[in-house]
Amino acid sequence: QVQLVESGGGLVQTGGSLRLACATSGRTVSSLAMGWFRQAPGKEREPVAAISRGGTSTYDVDSVKGRFTISRDNAKNTVFLQMNNLKPEDTAVYYCAGAGGRSYSSIAWHYREYDYWGQGTQVTVSS
């Protein structure tokens, strides 16, 4: 059984930083394209960042470009989301997700492309 467990969320002031981590078990993370999504109250879940199996391809949503960085450490079965210069509009529950059946350099973006999901971690940015 594949499990994804997020950590690193919390409360931070505007302009602060957080680093989210997603630890995988039950399947080596190198076999999965990975992504981070977020869902704010009353809003739909949206993709934030995605990374290919080998880490050579990444993509970020425009609203976080230059502030968030997705990365992965396949040896540790962990994917990260470094979030800098956080804004109140970044407040949401953040989910990591894994997609199987991808080539080593391709990413997944739409939530329907993902097979596995974590339980989420809350990120709150105060103004």
C-alpha positions as CSV (number, residue, x, y, z in Angstrom):
1,Q,0.0,0.0,0.0
2,V,1.4,3.3,-1.0
3,Q,1.4,6.1,1.6
4,L,2.3,9.7,1.3
5,V,2.8,11.7,4.5
6,E,3.2,15.5,4.4
7,S,5.0,17.5,7.1
8,G,6.3,21.0,7.7
9,G,3.1,23.0,7.6
10,G,2.3,25.6,10.2
11,L,1.7,29.3,11.0
12,V,4.0,31.9,9.5
13,Q,3.9,35.6,9.0
14,T,3.8,37.3,5.6
15,G,7.2,37.1,4.0
16,G,8.2,34.1,6.0
17,S,9.3,30.6,4.7
18,L,8.3,27.1,5.2
19,R,9.6,23.8,3.8
20,L,7.1,21.0,3.3
21,A,8.2,17.4,3.0
22,C,6.4,14.4,1.6
23,A,7.6,11.0,2.7
24,T,6.6,8.0,0.6
25,S,6.3,4.4,1.5
26,G,5.1,1.3,-0.2
27,R,6.6,2.3,-3.5
28,T,9.9,3.9,-4.3
29,V,9.4,7.6,-5.0
30,S,11.6,7.4,-8.1
31,S,8.8,5.5,-9.9
32,L,6.4,8.4,-9.4
33,A,6.0,11.8,-10.9
34,M,5.2,14.0,-7.9
35,G,3.2,17.1,-7.3
36,W,2.0,19.5,-4.7
37,F,-1.6,20.8,-4.6
38,R,-3.4,23.2,-2.3
39,Q,-7.0,23.8,-1.3
40,A,-8.2,27.0,0.4
41,P,-11.5,27.1,2.2
42,G,-14.4,27.4,-0.3
43,K,-12.1,26.9,-3.2
44,E,-11.2,24.0,-5.5
45,R,-8.0,22.1,-5.1
46,E,-5.4,23.6,-7.4
47,P,-1.9,22.4,-8.6
48,V,1.0,24.3,-7.2
49,A,4.1,22.5,-8.5
50,A,5.1,19.3,-10.2
51,I,8.3,17.4,-10.7
52,S,9.3,14.5,-12.9
53,R,10.6,11.2,-11.7
54,G,14.2,12.1,-12.3
55,G,13.8,15.7,-11.1
56,T,14.9,17.2,-14.4
57,S,11.5,18.7,-15.2
58,T,9.5,20.9,-13.0
59,Y,6.6,23.3,-13.3
60,D,5.0,25.9,-11.0
61,V,1.7,27.7,-11.2
62,D,2.2,31.4,-12.0
63,S,1.1,32.6,-8.6
64,V,4.1,30.9,-6.9
65,K,6.8,31.4,-9.6
66,G,10.0,32.8,-8.1
67,R,8.8,32.0,-4.5
68,F,8.2,28.2,-4.4
69,T,10.6,25.4,-5.4
70,I,9.8,21.8,-5.7
71,S,12.6,19.2,-5.4
72,R,13.0,15.6,-4.6
73,D,15.5,13.3,-3.0
74,N,14.9,9.8,-4.4
75,A,17.4,8.2,-2.2
76,K,15.3,9.3,0.8
77,N,11.9,8.7,-0.9
78,T,11.0,12.3,-0.1
79,V,9.7,15.3,-2.1
80,F,10.0,18.9,-0.9
81,L,8.3,22.2,-1.4
82,Q,10.3,25.2,-0.3
83,M,8.1,28.2,0.1
84,N,9.6,31.6,0.5
85,N,8.1,35.1,0.7
86,L,4.8,33.6,1.8
87,K,1.6,35.7,1.3
88,P,-1.8,35.4,3.1
89,E,-3.3,34.1,-0.2
90,D,-1.0,31.0,0.1
91,T,-3.0,29.9,3.1
92,A,-4.4,26.5,2.4
93,V,-4.1,22.8,3.1
94,Y,-1.2,21.5,1.0
95,Y,-1.3,18.0,-0.4
96,C,1.4,15.9,-2.1
97,A,0.5,13.5,-4.8
98,G,2.1,10.8,-6.8
99,A,1.5,9.7,-10.4
100,G,2.6,6.3,-11.8
101,G,3.2,5.3,-15.4
102,R,5.2,8.4,-16.3
103,S,8.4,8.6,-18.3
104,Y,11.5,9.7,-16.3
105,S,11.3,13.2,-17.5
106,S,7.6,14.0,-17.8
107,I,5.4,15.7,-15.2
108,A,1.7,15.3,-14.2
109,W,-0.4,18.4,-13.6
110,H,-4.1,17.8,-13.5
111,Y,-5.4,16.2,-10.3
112,R,-6.9,13.3,-12.3
113,E,-3.4,12.3,-13.4
114,Y,-2.5,11.4,-9.9
115,D,-2.9,8.0,-8.3
116,Y,-1.8,8.6,-4.7
117,W,-2.5,11.4,-2.2
118,G,-1.4,12.4,1.2
119,Q,-3.7,13.6,4.0
120,G,-2.5,17.2,3.7
121,T,-0.8,19.7,6.0
122,Q,-2.1,23.1,6.9
123,V,-0.2,26.3,6.0
124,T,-1.5,29.5,7.4
125,V,0.1,32.9,6.5
126,S,-0.9,35.8,8.8
127,S,-0.9,39.3,7.5
